[in-house]
Amino acid sequence: MITAAQMRAGRALLGIDQRQLAEMSSVSLPTIQRMEASEGNVRGVVDTLTKVVEAFERAGIELIGENAASSGGGRGVRYKQPTHPTPPRETR
């Protein structure tokens, strides 16, 4: 499974926009936009999801599933549930 947040984070790490991800994965731009606008796990045709995941992998992005170990080396970022809420920032 891949989440919309993982897709956005993967693009951010690569410094690419949705159009570039669409080109890399051979998936239409509206499909990428729809996938990233979804809540939680991205739903779609398995072939389409596979194309996006494979495009990220070719570009060096490892998408780590819930409670899964990372199989690769290198630096990375992993989301975890916060142990306590973040205090609000002051605005001036």
PDB file with one MODEL, atoms N, CA, C and O in Angstrom:
MODEL        1
ATOM      1  N   MET A   1       0.835  -1.191   0.000  1.00  0.00           N
ATOM      2  CA  MET A   1       0.000   0.000   0.000  1.00  0.00           C
ATOM      3  C   MET A   1       0.878   1.252   0.000  1.00  0.00           C
ATOM      4  O   MET A   1       1.984   1.253   0.540  1.00  0.00           O
ATOM      5  N   ILE A   2       0.379   2.278  -0.595  1.00  0.00           N
ATOM      6  CA  ILE A   2       1.035   3.579  -0.609  1.00  0.00           C
ATOM      7  C   ILE A   2       0.004   4.608  -0.180  1.00  0.00           C
ATOM      8  O   ILE A   2      -1.166   4.518  -0.551  1.00  0.00           O
ATOM      9  N   THR A   3       0.438   5.577   0.595  1.00  0.00           N
ATOM     10  CA  THR A   3      -0.480   6.622   1.021  1.00  0.00           C
ATOM     11  C   THR A   3      -0.236   7.889   0.220  1.00  0.00           C
ATOM     12  O   THR A   3       0.820   8.069  -0.386  1.00  0.00           O
ATOM     13  N   ALA A   4      -1.228   8.757   0.230  1.00  0.00           N
ATOM     14  CA  ALA A   4      -1.094  10.043  -0.452  1.00  0.00           C
ATOM     15  C   ALA A   4       0.061  10.838   0.159  1.00  0.00           C
ATOM     16  O   ALA A   4       0.808  11.506  -0.556  1.00  0.00           O
ATOM     17  N   ALA A   5       0.200  10.764   1.472  1.00  0.00           N
ATOM     18  CA  ALA A   5       1.293  11.482   2.143  1.00  0.00           C
ATOM     19  C   ALA A   5       2.653  10.951   1.696  1.00  0.00           C
ATOM     20  O   ALA A   5       3.593  11.728   1.528  1.00  0.00           O
ATOM     21  N   GLN A   6       2.769   9.628   1.501  1.00  0.00           N
ATOM     22  CA  GLN A   6       4.021   9.062   1.008  1.00  0.00           C
ATOM     23  C   GLN A   6       4.332   9.567  -0.395  1.00  0.00           C
ATOM     24  O   GLN A   6       5.484   9.857  -0.716  1.00  0.00           O
ATOM     25  N   MET A   7       3.317   9.670  -1.215  1.00  0.00           N
ATOM     26  CA  MET A   7       3.535  10.177  -2.572  1.00  0.00           C
ATOM     27  C   MET A   7       4.048  11.605  -2.531  1.00  0.00           C
ATOM     28  O   MET A   7       5.016  11.939  -3.213  1.00  0.00           O
ATOM     29  N   ARG A   8       3.404  12.450  -1.734  1.00  0.00           N
ATOM     30  CA  ARG A   8       3.837  13.851  -1.636  1.00  0.00           C
ATOM     31  C   ARG A   8       5.249  13.947  -1.062  1.00  0.00           C
ATOM     32  O   ARG A   8       6.062  14.743  -1.531  1.00  0.00           O
ATOM     33  N   ALA A   9       5.536  13.131  -0.045  1.00  0.00           N
ATOM     34  CA  ALA A   9       6.870  13.147   0.569  1.00  0.00           C
ATOM     35  C   ALA A   9       7.927  12.661  -0.425  1.00  0.00           C
ATOM     36  O   ALA A   9       9.017  13.227  -0.509  1.00  0.00           O
ATOM     37  N   GLY A  10       7.599  11.620  -1.166  1.00  0.00           N
ATOM     38  CA  GLY A  10       8.536  11.112  -2.164  1.00  0.00           C
ATOM     39  C   GLY A  10       8.860  12.162  -3.218  1.00  0.00           C
ATOM     40  O   GLY A  10      10.014  12.335  -3.612  1.00  0.00           O
ATOM     41  N   ARG A  11       7.828  12.856  -3.662  1.00  0.00           N
ATOM     42  CA  ARG A  11       8.055  13.932  -4.648  1.00  0.00           C
ATOM     43  C   ARG A  11       8.919  15.026  -4.046  1.00  0.00           C
ATOM     44  O   ARG A  11       9.816  15.550  -4.707  1.00  0.00           O
ATOM     45  N   ALA A  12       8.647  15.374  -2.776  1.00  0.00           N
ATOM     46  CA  ALA A  12       9.411  16.432  -2.119  1.00  0.00           C
ATOM     47  C   ALA A  12      10.891  16.048  -2.013  1.00  0.00           C
ATOM     48  O   ALA A  12      11.769  16.879  -2.248  1.00  0.00           O
ATOM     49  N   LEU A  13      11.162  14.791  -1.659  1.00  0.00           N
ATOM     50  CA  LEU A  13      12.553  14.341  -1.568  1.00  0.00           C
ATOM     51  C   LEU A  13      13.259  14.418  -2.911  1.00  0.00           C
ATOM     52  O   LEU A  13      14.452  14.711  -2.978  1.00  0.00           O
ATOM     53  N   LEU A  14      12.522  14.154  -3.976  1.00  0.00           N
ATOM     54  CA  LEU A  14      13.102  14.217  -5.324  1.00  0.00           C
ATOM     55  C   LEU A  14      13.117  15.632  -5.895  1.00  0.00           C
ATOM     56  O   LEU A  14      13.831  15.913  -6.857  1.00  0.00           O
ATOM     57  N   GLY A  15      12.321  16.521  -5.295  1.00  0.00           N
ATOM     58  CA  GLY A  15      12.234  17.885  -5.817  1.00  0.00           C
ATOM     59  C   GLY A  15      11.500  17.957  -7.141  1.00  0.00           C
ATOM     60  O   GLY A  15      11.854  18.747  -8.017  1.00  0.00           O
ATOM     61  N   ILE A  16      10.467  17.123  -7.285  1.00  0.00           N
ATOM     62  CA  ILE A  16       9.710  17.099  -8.545  1.00  0.00           C
ATOM     63  C   ILE A  16       8.254  17.474  -8.287  1.00  0.00           C
ATOM     64  O   ILE A  16       7.774  17.411  -7.155  1.00  0.00           O
ATOM     65  N   ASP A  17       7.568  17.860  -9.347  1.00  0.00           N
ATOM     66  CA  ASP A  17       6.147  18.186  -9.219  1.00  0.00           C
ATOM     67  C   ASP A  17       5.308  17.005  -9.707  1.00  0.00           C
ATOM     68  O   ASP A  17       5.847  15.992 -10.155  1.00  0.00           O
ATOM     69  N   GLN A  18       3.999  17.143  -9.618  1.00  0.00           N
ATOM     70  CA  GLN A  18       3.100  16.068 -10.005  1.00  0.00           C
ATOM     71  C   GLN A  18       3.248  15.700 -11.477  1.00  0.00           C
ATOM     72  O   GLN A  18       3.170  14.525 -11.837  1.00  0.00           O
ATOM     73  N   ARG A  19       3.459  16.689 -12.317  1.00  0.00           N
ATOM     74  CA  ARG A  19       3.617  16.426 -13.754  1.00  0.00           C
ATOM     75  C   ARG A  19       4.845  15.541 -14.005  1.00  0.00           C
ATOM     76  O   ARG A  19       4.791  14.612 -14.810  1.00  0.00           O
ATOM     77  N   GLN A  20       5.929  15.832 -13.323  1.00  0.00           N
ATOM     78  CA  GLN A  20       7.139  15.032 -13.502  1.00  0.00           C
ATOM     79  C   GLN A  20       6.928  13.594 -13.008  1.00  0.00           C
ATOM     80  O   GLN A  20       7.403  12.650 -13.638  1.00  0.00           O
ATOM     81  N   LEU A  21       6.220  13.425 -11.888  1.00  0.00           N
ATOM     82  CA  LEU A  21       5.930  12.077 -11.412  1.00  0.00           C
ATOM     83  C   LEU A  21       5.054  11.339 -12.416  1.00  0.00           C
ATOM     84  O   LEU A  21       5.252  10.149 -12.658  1.00  0.00           O
ATOM     85  N   ALA A  22       4.100  12.032 -12.995  1.00  0.00           N
ATOM     86  CA  ALA A  22       3.243  11.417 -14.009  1.00  0.00           C
ATOM     87  C   ALA A  22       4.082  10.924 -15.186  1.00  0.00           C
ATOM     88  O   ALA A  22       3.870   9.816 -15.680  1.00  0.00           O
ATOM     89  N   GLU A  23       5.028  11.738 -15.634  1.00  0.00           N
ATOM     90  CA  GLU A  23       5.888  11.350 -16.750  1.00  0.00           C
ATOM     91  C   GLU A  23       6.782  10.173 -16.370  1.00  0.00           C
ATOM     92  O   GLU A  23       6.952   9.244 -17.160  1.00  0.00           O
ATOM     93  N   MET A  24       7.354  10.203 -15.165  1.00  0.00           N
ATOM     94  CA  MET A  24       8.246   9.131 -14.713  1.00  0.00           C
ATOM     95  C   MET A  24       7.530   7.792 -14.609  1.00  0.00           C
ATOM     96  O   MET A  24       8.125   6.740 -14.843  1.00  0.00           O
ATOM     97  N   SER A  25       6.253   7.838 -14.257  1.00  0.00           N
ATOM     98  CA  SER A  25       5.502   6.607 -14.003  1.00  0.00           C
ATOM     99  C   SER A  25       4.599   6.195 -15.164  1.00  0.00           C
ATOM    100  O   SER A  25       3.968   5.139 -15.115  1.00  0.00           O
ATOM    101  N   SER A  26       4.535   7.017 -16.198  1.00  0.00           N
ATOM    102  CA  SER A  26       3.632   6.771 -17.333  1.00  0.00           C
ATOM    103  C   SER A  26       2.176   6.668 -16.884  1.00  0.00           C
ATOM    104  O   SER A  26       1.413   5.828 -17.360  1.00  0.00           O
ATOM    105  N   VAL A  27       1.822   7.542 -15.960  1.00  0.00           N
ATOM    106  CA  VAL A  27       0.460   7.646 -15.426  1.00  0.00           C
ATOM    107  C   VAL A  27       0.007   9.071 -15.719  1.00  0.00           C
ATOM    108  O   VAL A  27       0.821   9.994 -15.681  1.00  0.00           O
ATOM    109  N   SER A  28      -1.269   9.265 -16.008  1.00  0.00           N
ATOM    110  CA  SER A  28      -1.750  10.608 -16.348  1.00  0.00           C
ATOM    111  C   SER A  28      -1.666  11.555 -15.149  1.00  0.00           C
ATOM    112  O   SER A  28      -1.761  11.139 -13.995  1.00  0.00           O
ATOM    113  N   LEU A  29      -1.485  12.833 -15.458  1.00  0.00           N
ATOM    114  CA  LEU A  29      -1.438  13.859 -14.413  1.00  0.00           C
ATOM    115  C   LEU A  29      -2.719  13.872 -13.583  1.00  0.00           C
ATOM    116  O   LEU A  29      -2.626  13.932 -12.357  1.00  0.00           O
ATOM    117  N   PRO A  30      -3.914  13.821 -14.184  1.00  0.00           N
ATOM    118  CA  PRO A  30      -5.128  13.791 -13.354  1.00  0.00           C
ATOM    119  C   PRO A  30      -5.174  12.596 -12.395  1.00  0.00           C
ATOM    120  O   PRO A  30      -5.711  12.703 -11.293  1.00  0.00           O
ATOM    121  N   THR A  31      -4.613  11.466 -12.815  1.00  0.00           N
ATOM    122  CA  THR A  31      -4.580  10.293 -11.932  1.00  0.00           C
ATOM    123  C   THR A  31      -3.653  10.545 -10.750  1.00  0.00           C
ATOM    124  O   THR A  31      -4.002  10.223  -9.614  1.00  0.00           O
ATOM    125  N   ILE A  32      -2.489  11.111 -10.998  1.00  0.00           N
ATOM    126  CA  ILE A  32      -1.563  11.446  -9.906  1.00  0.00           C
ATOM    127  C   ILE A  32      -2.232  12.436  -8.956  1.00  0.00           C
ATOM    128  O   ILE A  32      -2.155  12.274  -7.739  1.00  0.00           O
ATOM    129  N   GLN A  33      -2.881  13.452  -9.500  1.00  0.00           N
ATOM    130  CA  GLN A  33      -3.562  14.447  -8.666  1.00  0.00           C
ATOM    131  C   GLN A  33      -4.649  13.795  -7.813  1.00  0.00           C
ATOM    132  O   GLN A  33      -4.794  14.109  -6.631  1.00  0.00           O
ATOM    133  N   ARG A  34      -5.393  12.907  -8.408  1.00  0.00           N
ATOM    134  CA  ARG A  34      -6.471  12.215  -7.677  1.00  0.00           C
ATOM    135  C   ARG A  34      -5.881  11.314  -6.582  1.00  0.00           C
ATOM    136  O   ARG A  34      -6.408  11.256  -5.471  1.00  0.00           O
ATOM    137  N   MET A  35      -4.808  10.630  -6.897  1.00  0.00           N
ATOM    138  CA  MET A  35      -4.167   9.762  -5.911  1.00  0.00           C
ATOM    139  C   MET A  35      -3.678  10.573  -4.713  1.00  0.00           C
ATOM    140  O   MET A  35      -3.881  10.176  -3.565  1.00  0.00           O
ATOM    141  N   GLU A  36      -3.034  11.707  -4.982  1.00  0.00           N
ATOM    142  CA  GLU A  36      -2.490  12.525  -3.895  1.00  0.00           C
ATOM    143  C   GLU A  36      -3.576  13.246  -3.105  1.00  0.00           C
ATOM    144  O   GLU A  36      -3.338  13.652  -1.968  1.00  0.00           O
ATOM    145  N   ALA A  37      -4.743  13.411  -3.674  1.00  0.00           N
ATOM    146  CA  ALA A  37      -5.834  14.096  -2.974  1.00  0.00           C
ATOM    147  C   ALA A  37      -6.631  13.143  -2.087  1.00  0.00           C
ATOM    148  O   ALA A  37      -7.492  13.581  -1.324  1.00  0.00           O
ATOM    149  N   SER A  38      -6.352  11.853  -2.183  1.00  0.00           N
ATOM    150  CA  SER A  38      -7.114  10.884  -1.395  1.00  0.00           C
ATOM    151  C   SER A  38      -6.690  10.922   0.072  1.00  0.00           C
ATOM    152  O   SER A  38      -5.642  11.468   0.415  1.00  0.00           O
ATOM    153  N   GLU A  39      -7.504  10.347   0.909  1.00  0.00           N
ATOM    154  CA  GLU A  39      -7.214  10.248   2.342  1.00  0.00           C
ATOM    155  C   GLU A  39      -6.640   8.872   2.633  1.00  0.00           C
ATOM    156  O   GLU A  39      -7.169   7.865   2.161  1.00  0.00           O
ATOM    157  N   GLY A  40      -5.572   8.821   3.400  1.00  0.00           N
ATOM    158  CA  GLY A  40      -4.999   7.528   3.794  1.00  0.00           C
ATOM    159  C   GLY A  40      -4.410   6.776   2.625  1.00  0.00           C
ATOM    160  O   GLY A  40      -3.742   7.360   1.772  1.00  0.00           O
ATOM    161  N   ASN A  41      -4.661   5.459   2.583  1.00  0.00           N
ATOM    162  CA  ASN A  41      -4.126   4.618   1.512  1.00  0.00           C
ATOM    163  C   ASN A  41      -4.728   5.010   0.176  1.00  0.00           C
ATOM    164  O   ASN A  41      -5.934   5.232   0.061  1.00  0.00           O
ATOM    165  N   VAL A  42      -3.871   5.090  -0.831  1.00  0.00           N
ATOM    166  CA  VAL A  42      -4.320   5.420  -2.174  1.00  0.00           C
ATOM    167  C   VAL A  42      -5.033   4.202  -2.749  1.00  0.00           C
ATOM    168  O   VAL A  42      -4.536   3.078  -2.673  1.00  0.00           O
ATOM    169  N   ARG A  43      -6.182   4.444  -3.314  1.00  0.00           N
ATOM    170  CA  ARG A  43      -6.937   3.370  -3.952  1.00  0.00           C
ATOM    171  C   ARG A  43      -6.860   3.587  -5.457  1.00  0.00           C
ATOM    172  O   ARG A  43      -6.855   4.719  -5.942  1.00  0.00           O
ATOM    173  N   GLY A  44      -6.800   2.493  -6.169  1.00  0.00           N
ATOM    174  CA  GLY A  44      -6.746   2.606  -7.616  1.00  0.00           C
ATOM    175  C   GLY A  44      -6.459   1.268  -8.248  1.00  0.00           C
ATOM    176  O   GLY A  44      -6.411   0.238  -7.576  1.00  0.00           O
ATOM    177  N   VAL A  45      -6.271   1.298  -9.531  1.00  0.00           N
ATOM    178  CA  VAL A  45      -5.952   0.100 -10.291  1.00  0.00           C
ATOM    179  C   VAL A  45      -4.551  -0.357  -9.873  1.00  0.00           C
ATOM    180  O   VAL A  45      -3.623   0.448  -9.798  1.00  0.00           O
ATOM    181  N   VAL A  46      -4.412  -1.641  -9.608  1.00  0.00           N
ATOM    182  CA  VAL A  46      -3.138  -2.191  -9.137  1.00  0.00           C
ATOM    183  C   VAL A  46      -2.004  -1.848 -10.091  1.00  0.00           C
ATOM    184  O   VAL A  46      -0.912  -1.498  -9.644  1.00  0.00           O
ATOM    185  N   ASP A  47      -2.240  -1.941 -11.394  1.00  0.00           N
ATOM    186  CA  ASP A  47      -1.208  -1.625 -12.376  1.00  0.00           C
ATOM    187  C   ASP A  47      -0.730  -0.177 -12.239  1.00  0.00           C
ATOM    188  O   ASP A  47       0.463   0.102 -12.352  1.00  0.00           O
ATOM    189  N   THR A  48      -1.656   0.728 -11.998  1.00  0.00           N
ATOM    190  CA  THR A  48      -1.314   2.147 -11.838  1.00  0.00           C
ATOM    191  C   THR A  48      -0.494   2.362 -10.577  1.00  0.00           C
ATOM    192  O   THR A  48       0.516   3.065 -10.606  1.00  0.00           O
ATOM    193  N   LEU A  49      -0.915   1.767  -9.479  1.00  0.00           N
ATOM    194  CA  LEU A  49      -0.173   1.890  -8.220  1.00  0.00           C
ATOM    195  C   LEU A  49       1.238   1.327  -8.383  1.00  0.00           C
ATOM    196  O   LEU A  49       2.209   1.912  -7.904  1.00  0.00           O
ATOM    197  N   THR A  50       1.338   0.207  -9.051  1.00  0.00           N
ATOM    198  CA  THR A  50       2.640  -0.430  -9.276  1.00  0.00           C
ATOM    199  C   THR A  50       3.553   0.474 -10.085  1.00  0.00           C
ATOM    200  O   THR A  50       4.740   0.581  -9.780  1.00  0.00           O
ATOM    201  N   LYS A  51       3.022   1.124 -11.109  1.00  0.00           N
ATOM    202  CA  LYS A  51       3.828   2.035 -11.933  1.00  0.00           C
ATOM    203  C   LYS A  51       4.394   3.180 -11.100  1.00  0.00           C
ATOM    204  O   LYS A  51       5.554   3.557 -11.262  1.00  0.00           O
ATOM    205  N   VAL A  52       3.573   3.730 -10.210  1.00  0.00           N
ATOM    206  CA  VAL A  52       4.024   4.848  -9.379  1.00  0.00           C
ATOM    207  C   VAL A  52       5.103   4.379  -8.396  1.00  0.00           C
ATOM    208  O   VAL A  52       6.138   5.029  -8.254  1.00  0.00           O
ATOM    209  N   VAL A  53       4.862   3.261  -7.723  1.00  0.00           N
ATOM    210  CA  VAL A  53       5.839   2.730  -6.768  1.00  0.00           C
ATOM    211  C   VAL A  53       7.155   2.425  -7.477  1.00  0.00           C
ATOM    212  O   VAL A  53       8.224   2.755  -6.963  1.00  0.00           O
ATOM    213  N   GLU A  54       7.089   1.803  -8.643  1.00  0.00           N
ATOM    214  CA  GLU A  54       8.305   1.470  -9.394  1.00  0.00           C
ATOM    215  C   GLU A  54       9.051   2.720  -9.852  1.00  0.00           C
ATOM    216  O   GLU A  54      10.281   2.731  -9.878  1.00  0.00           O
ATOM    217  N   ALA A  55       8.322   3.764 -10.212  1.00  0.00           N
ATOM    218  CA  ALA A  55       8.965   5.020 -10.608  1.00  0.00           C
ATOM    219  C   ALA A  55       9.733   5.616  -9.432  1.00  0.00           C
ATOM    220  O   ALA A  55      10.859   6.087  -9.595  1.00  0.00           O
ATOM    221  N   PHE A  56       9.125   5.593  -8.250  1.00  0.00           N
ATOM    222  CA  PHE A  56       9.829   6.073  -7.056  1.00  0.00           C
ATOM    223  C   PHE A  56      11.071   5.227  -6.793  1.00  0.00           C
ATOM    224  O   PHE A  56      12.139   5.767  -6.507  1.00  0.00           O
ATOM    225  N   GLU A  57      10.938   3.912  -6.887  1.00  0.00           N
ATOM    226  CA  GLU A  57      12.077   3.026  -6.626  1.00  0.00           C
ATOM    227  C   GLU A  57      13.217   3.279  -7.602  1.00  0.00           C
ATOM    228  O   GLU A  57      14.380   3.307  -7.198  1.00  0.00           O
ATOM    229  N   ARG A  58      12.900   3.464  -8.887  1.00  0.00           N
ATOM    230  CA  ARG A  58      13.943   3.760  -9.884  1.00  0.00           C
ATOM    231  C   ARG A  58      14.661   5.060  -9.556  1.00  0.00           C
ATOM    232  O   ARG A  58      15.853   5.205  -9.829  1.00  0.00           O
ATOM    233  N   ALA A  59      13.928   6.009  -8.965  1.00  0.00           N
ATOM    234  CA  ALA A  59      14.509   7.311  -8.624  1.00  0.00           C
ATOM    235  C   ALA A  59      15.228   7.295  -7.273  1.00  0.00           C
ATOM    236  O   ALA A  59      15.809   8.300  -6.864  1.00  0.00           O
ATOM    237  N   GLY A  60      15.186   6.134  -6.574  1.00  0.00           N
ATOM    238  CA  GLY A  60      15.909   6.026  -5.309  1.00  0.00           C
ATOM    239  C   GLY A  60      15.062   6.263  -4.069  1.00  0.00           C
ATOM    240  O   GLY A  60      15.602   6.455  -2.980  1.00  0.00           O
ATOM    241  N   ILE A  61      13.747   6.252  -4.217  1.00  0.00           N
ATOM    242  CA  ILE A  61      12.852   6.467  -3.077  1.00  0.00           C
ATOM    243  C   ILE A  61      12.277   5.127  -2.638  1.00  0.00           C
ATOM    244  O   ILE A  61      11.662   4.416  -3.432  1.00  0.00           O
ATOM    245  N   GLU A  62      12.483   4.787  -1.362  1.00  0.00           N
ATOM    246  CA  GLU A  62      11.924   3.570  -0.791  1.00  0.00           C
ATOM    247  C   GLU A  62      10.670   3.938  -0.008  1.00  0.00           C
ATOM    248  O   GLU A  62      10.727   4.745   0.920  1.00  0.00           O
ATOM    249  N   LEU A  63       9.555   3.354  -0.378  1.00  0.00           N
ATOM    250  CA  LEU A  63       8.294   3.581   0.320  1.00  0.00           C
ATOM    251  C   LEU A  63       8.133   2.471   1.355  1.00  0.00           C
ATOM    252  O   LEU A  63       7.982   1.300   1.007  1.00  0.00           O
ATOM    253  N   ILE A  64       8.168   2.849   2.617  1.00  0.00           N
ATOM    254  CA  ILE A  64       8.150   1.882   3.708  1.00  0.00           C
ATOM    255  C   ILE A  64       6.736   1.740   4.231  1.00  0.00           C
ATOM    256  O   ILE A  64       6.100   2.728   4.597  1.00  0.00           O
ATOM    257  N   GLY A  65       6.245   0.514   4.265  1.00  0.00           N
ATOM    258  CA  GLY A  65       4.899   0.247   4.754  1.00  0.00           C
ATOM    259  C   GLY A  65       4.802   0.326   6.270  1.00  0.00           C
ATOM    260  O   GLY A  65       5.814   0.346   6.970  1.00  0.00           O
ATOM    261  N   GLU A  66       3.575   0.370   6.764  1.00  0.00           N
ATOM    262  CA  GLU A  66       3.288   0.415   8.197  1.00  0.00           C
ATOM    263  C   GLU A  66       3.964  -0.753   8.911  1.00  0.00           C
ATOM    264  O   GLU A  66       3.783  -1.907   8.522  1.00  0.00           O
ATOM    265  N   ASN A  67       4.736  -0.463   9.944  1.00  0.00           N
ATOM    266  CA  ASN A  67       5.420  -1.464  10.773  1.00  0.00           C
ATOM    267  C   ASN A  67       6.383  -2.354   9.987  1.00  0.00           C
ATOM    268  O   ASN A  67       6.675  -3.475  10.402  1.00  0.00           O
ATOM    269  N   ALA A  68       6.871  -1.856   8.862  1.00  0.00           N
ATOM    270  CA  ALA A  68       7.815  -2.627   8.047  1.00  0.00           C
ATOM    271  C   ALA A  68       9.226  -2.085   8.243  1.00  0.00           C
ATOM    272  O   ALA A  68       9.430  -0.892   8.464  1.00  0.00           O
ATOM    273  N   ALA A  69      10.179  -2.983   8.157  1.00  0.00           N
ATOM    274  CA  ALA A  69      11.583  -2.584   8.251  1.00  0.00           C
ATOM    275  C   ALA A  69      12.036  -2.040   6.903  1.00  0.00           C
ATOM    276  O   ALA A  69      11.548  -2.459   5.854  1.00  0.00           O
ATOM    277  N   SER A  70      12.968  -1.109   6.947  1.00  0.00           N
ATOM    278  CA  SER A  70      13.543  -0.581   5.719  1.00  0.00           C
ATOM    279  C   SER A  70      14.552  -1.585   5.184  1.00  0.00           C
ATOM    280  O   SER A  70      15.384  -2.095   5.934  1.00  0.00           O
ATOM    281  N   SER A  71      14.480  -1.865   3.898  1.00  0.00           N
ATOM    282  CA  SER A  71      15.395  -2.845   3.310  1.00  0.00           C
ATOM    283  C   SER A  71      16.643  -2.196   2.724  1.00  0.00           C
ATOM    284  O   SER A  71      17.601  -2.887   2.377  1.00  0.00           O
ATOM    285  N   GLY A  72      16.634  -0.889   2.613  1.00  0.00           N
ATOM    286  CA  GLY A  72      17.747  -0.204   1.974  1.00  0.00           C
ATOM    287  C   GLY A  72      18.620   0.536   2.956  1.00  0.00           C
ATOM    288  O   GLY A  72      18.313   0.646   4.143  1.00  0.00           O
ATOM    289  N   GLY A  73      19.710   1.036   2.433  1.00  0.00           N
ATOM    290  CA  GLY A  73      20.592   1.868   3.232  1.00  0.00           C
ATOM    291  C   GLY A  73      20.386   3.313   2.858  1.00  0.00           C
ATOM    292  O   GLY A  73      19.505   3.632   2.059  1.00  0.00           O
ATOM    293  N   GLY A  74      21.165   4.167   3.410  1.00  0.00           N
ATOM    294  CA  GLY A  74      21.057   5.582   3.093  1.00  0.00           C
ATOM    295  C   GLY A  74      20.185   6.325   4.077  1.00  0.00           C
ATOM    296  O   GLY A  74      19.603   5.735   4.987  1.00  0.00           O
ATOM    297  N   ARG A  75      20.105   7.607   3.884  1.00  0.00           N
ATOM    298  CA  ARG A  75      19.329   8.456   4.769  1.00  0.00           C
ATOM    299  C   ARG A  75      17.868   8.396   4.422  1.00  0.00           C
ATOM    300  O   ARG A  75      17.496   8.006   3.315  1.00  0.00           O
ATOM    301  N   GLY A  76      17.046   8.779   5.359  1.00  0.00           N
ATOM    302  CA  GLY A  76      15.618   8.780   5.082  1.00  0.00           C
ATOM    303  C   GLY A  76      14.828   9.435   6.192  1.00  0.00           C
ATOM    304  O   GLY A  76      15.377   9.862   7.208  1.00  0.00           O
ATOM    305  N   VAL A  77      13.551   9.503   5.980  1.00  0.00           N
ATOM    306  CA  VAL A  77      12.626  10.073   6.951  1.00  0.00           C
ATOM    307  C   VAL A  77      11.480   9.088   7.077  1.00  0.00           C
ATOM    308  O   VAL A  77      11.011   8.527   6.086  1.00  0.00           O
ATOM    309  N   ARG A  78      11.043   8.889   8.291  1.00  0.00           N
ATOM    310  CA  ARG A  78       9.920   7.984   8.510  1.00  0.00           C
ATOM    311  C   ARG A  78       8.935   8.669   9.434  1.00  0.00           C
ATOM    312  O   ARG A  78       9.318   9.241  10.455  1.00  0.00           O
ATOM    313  N   TYR A  79       7.661   8.609   9.072  1.00  0.00           N
ATOM    314  CA  TYR A  79       6.605   9.193   9.887  1.00  0.00           C
ATOM    315  C   TYR A  79       6.224   8.216  10.984  1.00  0.00           C
ATOM    316  O   TYR A  79       6.092   7.017  10.738  1.00  0.00           O
ATOM    317  N   LYS A  80       6.045   8.730  12.198  1.00  0.00           N
ATOM    318  CA  LYS A  80       5.499   7.916  13.283  1.00  0.00           C
ATOM    319  C   LYS A  80       4.480   8.752  14.029  1.00  0.00           C
ATOM    320  O   LYS A  80       4.528   9.982  14.004  1.00  0.00           O
ATOM    321  N   GLN A  81       3.576   8.090  14.679  1.00  0.00           N
ATOM    322  CA  GLN A  81       2.562   8.815  15.442  1.00  0.00           C
ATOM    323  C   GLN A  81       3.246   9.575  16.573  1.00  0.00           C
ATOM    324  O   GLN A  81       4.069   8.998  17.284  1.00  0.00           O
ATOM    325  N   PRO A  82       2.930  10.844  16.755  1.00  0.00           N
ATOM    326  CA  PRO A  82       3.541  11.606  17.843  1.00  0.00           C
ATOM    327  C   PRO A  82       3.091  11.059  19.194  1.00  0.00           C
ATOM    328  O   PRO A  82       1.962  10.594  19.348  1.00  0.00           O
ATOM    329  N   THR A  83       3.992  11.125  20.162  1.00  0.00           N
ATOM    330  CA  THR A  83       3.649  10.647  21.496  1.00  0.00           C
ATOM    331  C   THR A  83       2.822  11.661  22.260  1.00  0.00           C
ATOM    332  O   THR A  83       2.102  11.303  23.193  1.00  0.00           O
ATOM    333  N   HIS A  84       2.917  12.908  21.879  1.00  0.00           N
ATOM    334  CA  HIS A  84       2.089  13.965  22.471  1.00  0.00           C
ATOM    335  C   HIS A  84       1.885  15.050  21.429  1.00  0.00           C
ATOM    336  O   HIS A  84       2.709  15.217  20.530  1.00  0.00           O
ATOM    337  N   PRO A  85       0.804  15.779  21.546  1.00  0.00           N
ATOM    338  CA  PRO A  85       0.536  16.827  20.542  1.00  0.00           C
ATOM    339  C   PRO A  85       1.621  17.906  20.550  1.00  0.00           C
ATOM    340  O   PRO A  85       2.204  18.228  21.585  1.00  0.00           O
ATOM    341  N   THR A  86       1.861  18.437  19.387  1.00  0.00           N
ATOM    342  CA  THR A  86       2.802  19.542  19.250  1.00  0.00           C
ATOM    343  C   THR A  86       2.135  20.814  19.750  1.00  0.00           C
ATOM    344  O   THR A  86       1.002  21.106  19.367  1.00  0.00           O
ATOM    345  N   PRO A  87       2.824  21.585  20.609  1.00  0.00           N
ATOM    346  CA  PRO A  87       2.207  22.830  21.087  1.00  0.00           C
ATOM    347  C   PRO A  87       2.016  23.808  19.948  1.00  0.00           C
ATOM    348  O   PRO A  87       2.819  23.830  19.015  1.00  0.00           O
ATOM    349  N   PRO A  88       0.975  24.613  20.002  1.00  0.00           N
ATOM    350  CA  PRO A  88       0.762  25.598  18.927  1.00  0.00           C
ATOM    351  C   PRO A  88       1.888  26.623  18.884  1.00  0.00           C
ATOM    352  O   PRO A  88       2.463  26.996  19.907  1.00  0.00           O
ATOM    353  N   ARG A  89       2.184  27.066  17.660  1.00  0.00           N
ATOM    354  CA  ARG A  89       3.230  28.082  17.496  1.00  0.00           C
ATOM    355  C   ARG A  89       2.641  29.446  17.736  1.00  0.00           C
ATOM    356  O   ARG A  89       1.485  29.713  17.407  1.00  0.00           O
ATOM    357  N   GLU A  90       3.460  30.314  18.320  1.00  0.00           N
ATOM    358  CA  GLU A  90       3.009  31.685  18.541  1.00  0.00           C
ATOM    359  C   GLU A  90       3.041  32.447  17.234  1.00  0.00           C
ATOM    360  O   GLU A  90       3.939  32.264  16.412  1.00  0.00           O
ATOM    361  N   THR A  91       2.056  33.298  17.054  1.00  0.00           N
ATOM    362  CA  THR A  91       2.045  34.162  15.872  1.00  0.00           C
ATOM    363  C   THR A  91       2.111  35.602  16.351  1.00  0.00           C
ATOM    364  O   THR A  91       1.548  35.959  17.386  1.00  0.00           O
ATOM    365  N   ARG A  92       2.792  36.396  15.597  1.00  0.00           N
ATOM    366  CA  ARG A  92       2.933  37.808  15.960  1.00  0.00           C
ATOM    367  C   ARG A  92       2.604  38.658  14.783  1.00  0.00           C
ATOM    368  O   ARG A  92       2.660  39.885  14.872  1.00  0.00           O
TER     369      ARG A  92
ENDMDL
END
